[in-house]
Amino acid sequence: MTDWALVIIAAAACYVLANYLEHKKKLDLIDRGIWKPEEKKEKPEHKLITGVLFFLLGVALLMSSYSTMEPDLVGGLRISGLLTTAAGVALLIAYVISKKAIAPV
């Protein structure tokens, strides 16, 4: 139980550190006068790449849950596989929607 708590705490700490460094970078660019707000627009292709990555990771976790012999790991692998597959599918749907919104009429 404590292993999962440590993993969650470490992931949250990495997320906070990445956001803090991005914020410091933005403040530094503003101080120098070279920050352009329109530069930070996210491209739809980033959602596609991330969605495919999550989808394939989820499929790999699901496949490994069916080949694992230890019953203690099977439930956790299946749940995490389903969650990452669902996240990948959601990002792929977001890519399709954002691609249609950008496409010229």
DACORBEL-V122418 format. One record per residue. N is the residue number from 1. SS is DSSP state (hx for helix, st for strand, lp for the rest). Layout:
N & SS
N & SS
This chain:
1 & lp
2 & hx
3 & hx
4 & hx
5 & hx
6 & hx
7 & hx
8 & hx
9 & hx
10 & hx
11 & hx
12 & hx
13 & hx
14 & hx
15 & hx
16 & hx
17 & hx
18 & hx
19 & hx
20 & hx
21 & hx
22 & hx
23 & hx
24 & hx
25 & hx
26 & hx
27 & hx
28 & hx
29 & hx
30 & hx
31 & hx
32 & hx
33 & lp
34 & lp
35 & lp
36 & lp
37 & hx
38 & hx
39 & hx
40 & hx
41 & lp
42 & lp
43 & lp
44 & hx
45 & hx
46 & hx
47 & hx
48 & hx
49 & hx
50 & hx
51 & hx
52 & hx
53 & hx
54 & hx
55 & hx
56 & hx
57 & hx
58 & hx
59 & hx
60 & hx
61 & hx
62 & hx
63 & hx
64 & hx
65 & hx
66 & hx
67 & hx
68 & lp
69 & lp
70 & lp
71 & hx
72 & hx
73 & hx
74 & hx
75 & hx
76 & hx
77 & hx
78 & hx
79 & hx
80 & hx
81 & hx
82 & hx
83 & hx
84 & hx
85 & hx
86 & hx
87 & hx
88 & hx
89 & hx
90 & hx
91 & hx
92 & hx
93 & hx
94 & hx
95 & hx
96 & hx
97 & hx
98 & hx
99 & hx
100 & hx
101 & hx
102 & hx
103 & lp
104 & lp
105 & lp
